Every structure is written in C-alpha cells, then in structure tokens.
Amino acid sequence: MLLSIKLIPSFKHKCPEEMFYEVEEFKKDIFRIWICYKRKFDYNNGKPVKCVWGFYSLKKCKYFAPVNSITVGKEVSFGNTTPYSSMQIKKSPLEAAFG
C-alpha cells in the first residue's frame, strides 16, 4: 500500500524536479521510501521508474540506508542524506579535507 511522505514528519527533503516520493509499509514498523522518476520509459510500459531512497523505522524514528530494495542497511543521520538517496558516500581522506 502506498502512503504519503507526510506520514514521516522528519523527512524534510524537497523532491528534485521531475521526481516524486512514494512510501510503503515494508515490514511491521518499517517503511520503504522510493524516489520515482516522472519520465516514462518504453521498457517499463510507461510506468514511473523508481529506486529505493531508504528505509524509516516508525518504532525507532530513525532512517536506514538500503543495501538494496529488500534489505535494510545501517542507520544514517537524516542530515547526512540527500534528496536522491540515504546511502552514504565514502570520501577519501583528501576529499574529506576539502569538505
């Protein structure tokens, strides 16, 4: 069942242009957040293409990065996520020195 992103009040990202978010119950107390592209592709019969943004635990009020669309990964701070994904970018020491 698809739900509104408003169900997660701490989710403050503004959706990128030409995209939208979908939320669905994944497991009891765990929601899966999808980022969907409005562009239509022939291989998908005109349906939106979607990628998993991440997961949210309603019980713990915490976000988790995805390993893939069916596996919950490690806990992440919402402030370290982007509108496109909750996956964390690992920077080299040189990249980290420059922000």
N, CA, C and O atoms as a GROMACS GRO file, in nm:
protein
  396
    1MET      N    1   0.083  -0.117   0.000
    1MET     CA    2   0.000   0.000   0.000
    1MET      C    3   0.089   0.124   0.000
    1MET      O    4   0.178   0.136   0.083
    2LEU      N    5   0.064   0.217  -0.092
    2LEU     CA    6   0.142   0.340  -0.100
    2LEU      C    7   0.085   0.442  -0.004
    2LEU      O    8  -0.036   0.458   0.009
    3LEU      N    9   0.175   0.512   0.064
    3LEU     CA   10   0.136   0.611   0.164
    3LEU      C   11   0.202   0.744   0.131
    3LEU      O   12   0.290   0.751   0.045
    4SER      N   13   0.161   0.848   0.198
    4SER     CA   14   0.215   0.981   0.176
    4SER      C   15   0.346   1.000   0.252
    4SER      O   16   0.362   0.949   0.363
    5ILE      N   17   0.440   1.074   0.192
    5ILE     CA   18   0.566   1.106   0.259
    5ILE      C   19   0.538   1.190   0.383
    5ILE      O   20   0.620   1.194   0.475
    6LYS      N   21   0.421   1.256   0.388
    6LYS     CA   22   0.384   1.335   0.505
    6LYS      C   23   0.368   1.249   0.629
    6LYS      O   24   0.367   1.300   0.741
    7LEU      N   25   0.357   1.120   0.610
    7LEU     CA   26   0.348   1.026   0.721
    7LEU      C   27   0.475   1.029   0.806
    7LEU      O   28   0.472   0.991   0.923
    8ILE      N   29   0.586   1.073   0.746
    8ILE     CA   30   0.715   1.081   0.816
    8ILE      C   31   0.749   1.229   0.831
    8ILE      O   32   0.812   1.287   0.743
    9PRO      N   33   0.707   1.293   0.942
    9PRO     CA   34   0.725   1.438   0.956
    9PRO      C   35   0.870   1.485   0.954
    9PRO      O   36   0.896   1.599   0.917
   10SER      N   37   0.965   1.401   0.992
   10SER     CA   38   1.105   1.442   0.995
   10SER      C   39   1.170   1.439   0.856
   10SER      O   40   1.285   1.483   0.842
   11PHE      N   41   1.101   1.389   0.755
   11PHE     CA   42   1.154   1.384   0.619
   11PHE      C   43   1.139   1.522   0.557
   11PHE      O   44   1.030   1.560   0.516
   12LYS      N   45   1.250   1.598   0.551
   12LYS     CA   46   1.245   1.738   0.512
   12LYS      C   47   1.300   1.767   0.373
   12LYS      O   48   1.305   1.884   0.333
   13HIS      N   49   1.342   1.665   0.299
   13HIS     CA   50   1.395   1.691   0.165
   13HIS      C   51   1.285   1.739   0.072
   13HIS      O   52   1.171   1.691   0.076
   14LYS      N   53   1.321   1.836  -0.013
   14LYS     CA   54   1.232   1.878  -0.120
   14LYS      C   55   1.260   1.786  -0.238
   14LYS      O   56   1.376   1.766  -0.274
   15CYS      N   57   1.158   1.733  -0.295
   15CYS     CA   58   1.175   1.638  -0.404
   15CYS      C   59   1.240   1.707  -0.525
   15CYS      O   60   1.197   1.815  -0.563
   16PRO      N   61   1.340   1.645  -0.584
   16PRO     CA   62   1.402   1.702  -0.704
   16PRO      C   63   1.300   1.717  -0.818
   16PRO      O   64   1.199   1.647  -0.823
   17GLU      N   65   1.330   1.809  -0.909
   17GLU     CA   66   1.242   1.833  -1.023
   17GLU      C   67   1.224   1.706  -1.104
   17GLU      O   68   1.318   1.628  -1.122
   18GLU      N   69   1.104   1.686  -1.154
   18GLU     CA   70   1.068   1.569  -1.236
   18GLU      C   71   1.070   1.438  -1.157
   18GLU      O   72   1.079   1.330  -1.216
   19MET      N   73   1.063   1.446  -1.024
   19MET     CA   74   1.062   1.326  -0.940
   19MET      C   75   0.956   1.341  -0.832
   19MET      O   76   0.905   1.450  -0.807
   20PHE      N   77   0.923   1.229  -0.767
   20PHE     CA   78   0.834   1.232  -0.651
   20PHE      C   79   0.869   1.114  -0.561
   20PHE      O   80   0.935   1.020  -0.603
   21TYR      N   81   0.823   1.122  -0.436
   21TYR     CA   82   0.850   1.016  -0.339
   21TYR      C   83   0.725   0.931  -0.320
   21TYR      O   84   0.612   0.980  -0.328
   22GLU      N   85   0.746   0.803  -0.293
   22GLU     CA   86   0.641   0.711  -0.252
   22GLU      C   87   0.688   0.642  -0.125
   22GLU      O   88   0.806   0.611  -0.110
   23VAL      N   89   0.596   0.618  -0.036
   23VAL     CA   90   0.626   0.547   0.088
   23VAL      C   91   0.534   0.426   0.094
   23VAL      O   92   0.415   0.436   0.064
   24GLU      N   93   0.588   0.313   0.134
   24GLU     CA   94   0.505   0.194   0.152
   24GLU      C   95   0.550   0.119   0.276
   24GLU      O   96   0.666   0.126   0.317
   25GLU      N   97   0.455   0.048   0.335
   25GLU     CA   98   0.490  -0.034   0.450
   25GLU      C   99   0.571  -0.152   0.398
   25GLU      O  100   0.526  -0.226   0.311
   26PHE      N  101   0.690  -0.169   0.454
   26PHE     CA  102   0.781  -0.276   0.412
   26PHE      C  103   0.767  -0.396   0.505
   26PHE      O  104   0.746  -0.508   0.460
   27LYS      N  105   0.777  -0.370   0.633
   27LYS     CA  106   0.756  -0.469   0.738
   27LYS      C  107   0.685  -0.396   0.851
   27LYS      O  108   0.666  -0.274   0.843
   28LYS      N  109   0.646  -0.466   0.953
   28LYS     CA  110   0.581  -0.401   1.066
   28LYS      C  111   0.676  -0.294   1.121
   28LYS      O  112   0.789  -0.325   1.158
   29ASP      N  113   0.630  -0.171   1.128
   29ASP     CA  114   0.704  -0.056   1.181
   29ASP      C  115   0.821  -0.011   1.094
   29ASP      O  116   0.899   0.074   1.137
   30ILE      N  117   0.836  -0.065   0.972
   30ILE     CA  118   0.941  -0.021   0.880
   30ILE      C  119   0.876   0.022   0.749
   30ILE      O  120   0.799  -0.052   0.688
   31PHE      N  121   0.909   0.145   0.707
   31PHE     CA  122   0.859   0.195   0.579
   31PHE      C  123   0.974   0.201   0.479
   31PHE      O  124   1.088   0.230   0.515
   32ARG      N  125   0.942   0.172   0.354
   32ARG     CA  126   1.039   0.185   0.246
   32ARG      C  127   1.003   0.313   0.170
   32ARG      O  128   0.888   0.334   0.133
   33ILE      N  129   1.103   0.396   0.147
   33ILE     CA  130   1.083   0.523   0.076
   33ILE      C  131   1.144   0.508  -0.063
   33ILE      O  132   1.262   0.475  -0.078
   34TRP      N  133   1.063   0.534  -0.164
   34TRP     CA  134   1.106   0.526  -0.302
   34TRP      C  135   1.121   0.667  -0.359
   34TRP      O  136   1.045   0.757  -0.322
   35ILE      N  137   1.216   0.687  -0.447
   35ILE     CA  138   1.223   0.808  -0.528
   35ILE      C  139   1.187   0.764  -0.669
   35ILE      O  140   1.247   0.673  -0.725
   36CYS      N  141   1.087   0.832  -0.726
   36CYS     CA  142   1.032   0.791  -0.856
   36CYS      C  143   1.055   0.900  -0.960
   36CYS      O  144   1.044   1.019  -0.930
   37TYR      N  145   1.085   0.860  -1.079
   37TYR     CA  146   1.110   0.950  -1.190
   37TYR      C  147   0.984   0.961  -1.274
   37TYR      O  148   0.923   0.859  -1.309
   38LYS      N  149   0.943   1.084  -1.306
   38LYS     CA  150   0.821   1.105  -1.384
   38LYS      C  151   0.838   1.070  -1.531
   38LYS      O  152   0.740   1.044  -1.601
   39ARG      N  153   0.964   1.069  -1.580
   39ARG     CA  154   0.986   1.033  -1.720
   39ARG      C  155   0.936   0.893  -1.746
   39ARG      O  156   0.946   0.805  -1.661
   40LYS      N  157   0.881   0.873  -1.863
   40LYS     CA  158   0.830   0.740  -1.898
   40LYS      C  159   0.929   0.671  -1.990
   40LYS      O  160   0.989   0.733  -2.078
   41PHE      N  161   0.945   0.543  -1.969
   41PHE     CA  162   1.037   0.464  -2.048
   41PHE      C  163   0.961   0.350  -2.115
   41PHE      O  164   0.872   0.290  -2.053
   42ASP      N  165   0.994   0.320  -2.237
   42ASP     CA  166   0.924   0.215  -2.311
   42ASP      C  167   0.937   0.079  -2.242
   42ASP      O  168   0.840   0.002  -2.240
   43TYR      N  169   1.055   0.049  -2.187
   43TYR     CA  170   1.075  -0.084  -2.128
   43TYR      C  171   0.989  -0.106  -2.005
   43TYR      O  172   0.973  -0.219  -1.960
   44ASN      N  173   0.934   0.002  -1.949
   44ASN     CA  174   0.856  -0.008  -1.826
   44ASN      C  175   0.708   0.016  -1.854
   44ASN      O  176   0.631   0.045  -1.761
   45ASN      N  177   0.667   0.005  -1.979
   45ASN     CA  178   0.527   0.024  -2.019
   45ASN      C  179   0.468   0.156  -1.972
   45ASN      O  180   0.350   0.164  -1.941
   46GLY      N  181   0.550   0.261  -1.966
   46GLY     CA  182   0.502   0.393  -1.930
   46GLY      C  183   0.487   0.419  -1.781
   46GLY      O  184   0.448   0.529  -1.742
   47LYS      N  185   0.518   0.321  -1.697
   47LYS     CA  186   0.509   0.341  -1.552
   47LYS      C  187   0.630   0.419  -1.505
   47LYS      O  188   0.735   0.416  -1.569
   48PRO      N  189   0.617   0.491  -1.391
   48PRO     CA  190   0.735   0.561  -1.338
   48PRO      C  191   0.845   0.461  -1.299
   48PRO      O  192   0.818   0.351  -1.251
   49VAL      N  193   0.968   0.503  -1.320
   49VAL     CA  194   1.083   0.423  -1.278
   49VAL      C  195   1.115   0.465  -1.136
   49VAL      O  196   1.118   0.584  -1.107
   50LYS      N  197   1.139   0.369  -1.047
   50LYS     CA  198   1.166   0.406  -0.909
   50LYS      C  199   1.286   0.333  -0.854
   50LYS      O  200   1.319   0.221  -0.894
   51CYS      N  201   1.352   0.401  -0.759
   51CYS     CA  202   1.468   0.346  -0.689
   51CYS      C  203   1.442   0.363  -0.540
   51CYS      O  204   1.376   0.458  -0.498
   52VAL      N  205   1.494   0.272  -0.463
   52VAL     CA  206   1.474   0.285  -0.318
   52VAL      C  207   1.560   0.400  -0.266
   52VAL      O  208   1.681   0.403  -0.291
   53TRP      N  209   1.498   0.494  -0.194
   53TRP     CA  210   1.570   0.605  -0.131
   53TRP      C  211   1.630   0.556   0.001
   53TRP      O  212   1.745   0.586   0.033
   54GLY      N  213   1.552   0.482   0.077
   54GLY     CA  214   1.596   0.432   0.206
   54GLY      C  215   1.480   0.375   0.284
   54GLY      O  216   1.371   0.353   0.230
   55PHE      N  217   1.503   0.352   0.411
   55PHE     CA  218   1.402   0.294   0.499
   55PHE      C  219   1.386   0.382   0.623
   55PHE      O  220   1.478   0.453   0.662
   56TYR      N  221   1.268   0.375   0.684
   56TYR     CA  222   1.240   0.452   0.805
   56TYR      C  223   1.174   0.360   0.906
   56TYR      O  224   1.076   0.291   0.875
   57SER      N  225   1.228   0.359   1.028
   57SER     CA  226   1.169   0.280   1.137
   57SER      C  227   1.075   0.370   1.216
   57SER      O  228   1.118   0.466   1.280
   58LEU      N  229   0.948   0.338   1.212
   58LEU     CA  230   0.847   0.415   1.285
   58LEU      C  231   0.865   0.397   1.436
   58LEU      O  232   0.845   0.491   1.512
   59LYS      N  233   0.904   0.279   1.476
   59LYS     CA  234   0.923   0.250   1.619
   59LYS      C  235   1.044   0.325   1.676
   59LYS      O  236   1.036   0.380   1.786
   60LYS      N  237   1.155   0.329   1.602
   60LYS     CA  238   1.277   0.393   1.650
   60LYS      C  239   1.289   0.539   1.603
   60LYS      O  240   1.374   0.613   1.654
   61CYS      N  241   1.204   0.581   1.507
   61CYS     CA  242   1.212   0.715   1.446
   61CYS      C  243   1.351   0.741   1.389
   61CYS      O  244   1.409   0.847   1.412
   62LYS      N  245   1.404   0.644   1.314
   62LYS     CA  246   1.538   0.653   1.257
   62LYS      C  247   1.534   0.610   1.111
   62LYS      O  248   1.448   0.533   1.068
   63TYR      N  249   1.632   0.661   1.035
   63TYR     CA  250   1.647   0.629   0.894
   63TYR      C  251   1.758   0.527   0.875
   63TYR      O  252   1.853   0.521   0.952
   64PHE      N  253   1.744   0.446   0.769
   64PHE     CA  254   1.842   0.344   0.738
   64PHE      C  255   1.870   0.347   0.587
   64PHE      O  256   1.779   0.359   0.506
   65ALA      N  257   1.996   0.335   0.552
   65ALA     CA  258   2.035   0.328   0.411
   65ALA      C  259   1.998   0.190   0.358
   65ALA      O  260   1.995   0.093   0.434
   66PRO      N  261   1.968   0.181   0.230
   66PRO     CA  262   1.938   0.050   0.174
   66PRO      C  263   2.064  -0.025   0.132
   66PRO      O  264   2.161   0.036   0.088
   67VAL      N  265   2.064  -0.155   0.147
   67VAL     CA  266   2.165  -0.240   0.083
   67VAL      C  267   2.116  -0.263  -0.059
   67VAL      O  268   2.192  -0.254  -0.155
   68ASN      N  269   1.989  -0.292  -0.071
   68ASN     CA  270   1.916  -0.299  -0.198
   68ASN      C  271   1.768  -0.274  -0.164
   68ASN      O  272   1.738  -0.237  -0.051
   69SER      N  273   1.678  -0.294  -0.256
   69SER     CA  274   1.538  -0.258  -0.231
   69SER      C  275   1.468  -0.349  -0.130
   69SER      O  276   1.358  -0.316  -0.085
   70ILE      N  277   1.529  -0.461  -0.096
   70ILE     CA  278   1.464  -0.552   0.000
   70ILE      C  279   1.547  -0.577   0.126
   70ILE      O  280   1.510  -0.661   0.208
   71THR      N  281   1.659  -0.505   0.141
   71THR     CA  282   1.745  -0.525   0.257
   71THR      C  283   1.776  -0.391   0.324
   71THR      O  284   1.829  -0.300   0.261
   72VAL      N  285   1.742  -0.382   0.452
   72VAL     CA  286   1.769  -0.261   0.530
   72VAL      C  287   1.915  -0.262   0.571
   72VAL      O  288   1.966  -0.363   0.620
   73GLY      N  289   1.984  -0.150   0.550
   73GLY     CA  290   2.125  -0.139   0.584
   73GLY      C  291   2.146  -0.070   0.717
   73GLY      O  292   2.067  -0.085   0.810
   74LYS      N  293   2.255   0.004   0.726
   74LYS     CA  294   2.294   0.070   0.850
   74LYS      C  295   2.214   0.197   0.875
   74LYS      O  296   2.166   0.261   0.782
   75GLU      N  297   2.202   0.231   1.002
   75GLU     CA  298   2.136   0.355   1.042
   75GLU      C  299   2.215   0.474   0.992
   75GLU      O  300   2.338   0.472   0.992
   76VAL      N  301   2.143   0.579   0.947
   76VAL     CA  302   2.206   0.701   0.899
   76VAL      C  303   2.139   0.822   0.964
   76VAL      O  304   2.022   0.817   1.002
   77SER      N  305   2.214   0.928   0.975
   77SER     CA  306   2.158   1.055   1.022
   77SER      C  307   2.090   1.122   0.903
   77SER      O  308   2.149   1.129   0.794
   78PHE      N  309   1.969   1.172   0.921
   78PHE     CA  310   1.898   1.235   0.810
   78PHE      C  311   1.978   1.351   0.752
   78PHE      O  312   1.974   1.375   0.632
   79GLY      N  313   2.051   1.422   0.836
   79GLY     CA  314   2.132   1.533   0.790
   79GLY      C  315   2.244   1.493   0.695
   79GLY      O  316   2.297   1.577   0.623
   80ASN      N  317   2.279   1.366   0.693
   80ASN     CA  318   2.383   1.315   0.602
   80ASN      C  319   2.326   1.251   0.476
   80ASN      O  320   2.399   1.188   0.400
   81THR      N  321   2.195   1.268   0.454
   81THR     CA  322   2.132   1.212   0.335
   81THR      C  323   2.111   1.323   0.232
   81THR      O  324   2.127   1.441   0.263
   82THR      N  325   2.077   1.285   0.111
   82THR     CA  326   2.046   1.382   0.006
   82THR      C  327   1.903   1.358  -0.042
   82THR      O  328   1.843   1.256  -0.007
   83PRO      N  329   1.847   1.449  -0.119
   83PRO     CA  330   1.713   1.424  -0.173
   83PRO      C  331   1.708   1.301  -0.263
   83PRO      O  332   1.600   1.247  -0.288
   84TYR      N  333   1.822   1.256  -0.312
   84TYR     CA  334   1.826   1.143  -0.405
   84TYR      C  335   1.845   1.007  -0.337
   84TYR      O  336   1.801   0.905  -0.391
   85SER      N  337   1.908   1.004  -0.221
   85SER     CA  338   1.938   0.876  -0.156
   85SER      C  339   1.983   0.894  -0.012
   85SER      O  340   2.038   0.997   0.026
   86SER      N  341   1.958   0.791   0.067
   86SER     CA  342   2.010   0.792   0.204
   86SER      C  343   2.144   0.720   0.213
   86SER      O  344   2.204   0.713   0.320
   87MET      N  345   2.191   0.665   0.101
   87MET     CA  346   2.320   0.596   0.101
   87MET      C  347   2.432   0.697   0.128
   87MET      O  348   2.428   0.809   0.078
   88GLN      N  349   2.529   0.656   0.205
   88GLN     CA  350   2.638   0.743   0.244
   88GLN      C  351   2.754   0.731   0.146
   88GLN      O  352   2.791   0.621   0.105
   89ILE      N  353   2.809   0.846   0.109
   89ILE     CA  354   2.924   0.849   0.019
   89ILE      C  355   3.051   0.842   0.101
   89ILE      O  356   3.071   0.922   0.192
   90LYS      N  357   3.134   0.746   0.070
   90LYS     CA  358   3.262   0.734   0.140
   90LYS      C  359   3.365   0.819   0.067
   90LYS      O  360   3.396   0.796  -0.050
   91LYS      N  361   3.417   0.917   0.138
   91LYS     CA  362   3.516   1.007   0.078
   91LYS      C  363   3.656   0.963   0.115
   91LYS      O  364   3.680   0.908   0.222
   92SER      N  365   3.748   0.987   0.023
   92SER     CA  366   3.889   0.962   0.053
   92SER      C  367   3.935   1.068   0.152
   92SER      O  368   3.868   1.170   0.165
   93PRO      N  369   4.046   1.048   0.221
   93PRO     CA  370   4.095   1.149   0.314
   93PRO      C  371   4.116   1.285   0.247
   93PRO      O  372   4.091   1.389   0.309
   94LEU      N  373   4.161   1.286   0.123
   94LEU     CA  374   4.181   1.410   0.051
   94LEU      C  375   4.048   1.481   0.024
   94LEU      O  376   4.037   1.603   0.043
   95GLU      N  377   3.947   1.405  -0.019
   95GLU     CA  378   3.815   1.464  -0.042
   95GLU      C  379   3.755   1.517   0.087
   95GLU      O  380   3.693   1.624   0.088
   96ALA      N  381   3.772   1.443   0.196
   96ALA     CA  382   3.718   1.486   0.325
   96ALA      C  383   3.784   1.616   0.374
   96ALA      O  384   3.719   1.697   0.440
   97ALA      N  385   3.910   1.635   0.341
   97ALA     CA  386   3.981   1.757   0.382
   97ALA      C  387   3.924   1.882   0.315
   97ALA      O  388   3.932   1.992   0.370
   98PHE      N  389   3.867   1.864   0.196
   98PHE     CA  390   3.810   1.977   0.122
   98PHE      C  391   3.659   1.989   0.138
   98PHE      O  392   3.595   2.068   0.068
   99GLY      N  393   3.602   1.910   0.228
   99GLY     CA  394   3.458   1.919   0.255
   99GLY      C  395   3.381   1.834   0.167
   99GLY      O  396   3.258   1.830   0.176
   0.00000   0.00000   0.00000
